[in-house]
Each structure stands twice: as C-alpha cells, then as structure tokens.
Amino acid sequence: MRIIMYIGKYEDYALAKLIVNRLSSDGVEVYAVRDSEVKNIGIPKWDGSRSVDAAMVLGGDGTVLRFIHEIGDSVDIPILHIGTGRVNYLSDASAREVSQVLDNIVKGNYRIEERLTLKAVSADFECTALNEVLVKGVDPGHLVTVTVVEDGGEELMRARMDGVIIATPTGSTAYALAAGGPVVDNRLSVKLIVPLAPFSRALVPIVHPFEIPVKVMTSEVTHVLCDGIVAQRGAEVRILPGDKKIRFIRTRQYRMYDKLLRRLFTP
C-alpha cells in the first residue's frame, strides 16, 4: 500500500512522524507531496509516476481544499483527512483517534464517499470547486449588477450586489451558509445560488438542479474564485457540474449533522 502525505501546519509534523513510523512498521510506503514534508518528516517525495492508494491530509478543512487544488489532475486519489483544525467538517477523524484509523486503513476496513464538484469556465480559464464558485466585485465598496441565467435562457436572478456564490452541497456549510444560504444535505444533487449582500432584501437564495449549468454575467469585470483559492478575473463565467468527484476515505459513519452543530457553536 502506498500513501502520500500533505501537512497543513508546522505543529502537525510531530503527529505526522508518528503516523509514518506506524505505517512503515505495517509495510506501508509513505511519500511526501511537497519538499516541506520531505524536510520535516524525512520521507521521499512522490514524483507522480507511481500509483498511490490514498492521500493523508493533516490539518483543517482549508488544508484539504489547498491539497485538492495543488494536486491538480490527481484529485481522484481518495483523501483521508485527519482533522487538526477548529471545525474539521470534512475529516474522518481527529488527531486523538489516529491509532484506530490507521488500524482500519491497514486492514482495508473503510469505504469511499464521493462529493460533487462544480466547474467554472470562462473565455480564458477554468477551475474546479469542491465548496463554491464565488463571483465578486473587484472594488469591495462598489456594487455590481449580477445576472444569473440557466441553460435554455431562463433568468434566475438579476440585481445589484457584492457578488454571488454558487455552492455544492458540501459548500453549503461554508461561505454560502455565512451569506445566509440554507444547509443542504450532502446526499442531495443540487447546488445553491446565494446572492452576496444584495441591494434588495427581497432577493433570496435559490436551490437549483445540480446538472443544469448556469451562466453568471456581471456589469463589469469581477473576481472569480474557486474555493477561495484559485482566482481569475472575468465578466462572464459558465458554471456546470465538475468532471470529477472528490473522494474521501471513511473508516466510520460520517455524521453530517453532528459536525454541523459543532461547527455552528464553535467560536
């Protein structure tokens, strides 16, 4: 079995070394994604030429998003997220549960959970998002006119606002939730269209069929961000279902609502 490791913060390297020692004793080959893991853990770097069975990510939810965007075309590698952040909404387990998780991984006692993604496509770029695509005005003190239409031409939204969020079920508990959108069960195949600080309070979030693409047009050039990481500029972007799903390793039942309640009450 081969595993690659991606570490979110310096404080997690001590835990990573313990994990590497444990996995190595069970005959598991462990490789580093970046030079920083090579330097701080002392494991060889993965060059992409050898297939791997899993990617172990230590950190918070933001670390998982950075890993997905950094690894690029290899996002189909199943991700085992060990949560060391504040909320760890995407995680399979916390740091204190690592020993049990490793037992299950080595024995093959786990399943794969798939999460939907969205793809943003403009004239000169495209990016994929696990959480959301954000279209936002360049000037934070200036409203832009945002128009959202679906394939077929029906207009869904037109108003002055700071921007608009197009979120997956996974992303419904992230920026979209903070902007007033509803929580969507991650077992549903829908997306959210959430206006960001609209001038009219009558404008409400929309739950929209996931498979129907939409186009976002703005009155001026705006920032287009996927998961808050990949940023481009454009005045028109088409958002459609992603080509790939992000796969997570689950060694236990994933309790979405338990995680949600803890997230809502985490300062």
C-alpha positions, 0 to 999 in steps of 0.5 A: 500500500502506498500513501502520500502525505500533505501537512497543513501546519508546522505543529502537525509534523510531530503527529505526522512522524508518528503516523509514518513510523506506524505505517512503515512498521505495517509495510506501508510506503509513505511519500511526501507531496511537497519538499516541506514534508520531505524536510520535516518528516524525512520521507521521499517525495512522490514524483507522480509516476507511481500509483498511490492508494490514498492521500493523508491530509493533516490539518483543517478543512482549508488544508484539504481544499489547498491539497485538492487544488495543488494536486491538480489532475490527481484529485481522484486519489481518495483523501483521508483527512485527519482533522487538526483544525477548529471545525474539521467538517470534512475529516474522518477523524481527529488527531486523538483517534489516529491509532484506530484509523490507521488500524482500519486503513491497514486492514482495508476496513473503510469505504469511499464517499464521493462529493460533487464538484462544480466547474467554472469556465470562462473565455480564458480559464477554468477551475474546479470547486469542491465548496463554491464558485464565488463571483465578486466585485473587484472594488469591495465598496462598489456594487455590481449588477449580477445576472444569473441565467440557466441553460435554455435562457431562463433568468434566475436572478438579476440585481445589484450586489457584492457578488454571488456564490454558487455552492455544492452541497458540501459548500453549503456549510461554508461561505454560502451558509455565512451569506445566509444560504440554507444547509443542504444535505450532502446526499442531495444533487443540487447546488445553491445560488446565494446572492452576496449582500444584495441591494434588495432584501427581497432577493433570496437564495435559490436551490437549483438542479445540480446538472443544469449549468448556469451562466453568471454575467456581471456589469463589469469585470469581477473576481472569480474564485474557486474555493477561495483559492484559485482566482481569475478575473472575468465578466462572464463565467459558465458554471456546470457540474465538475468532471470529477468527484472528490473522494474521501476515505471513511473508516466510520459513519460520517455524521453530517449533522453532528459536525454541523452543530459543532461547527455552528457553536464553535467560536 
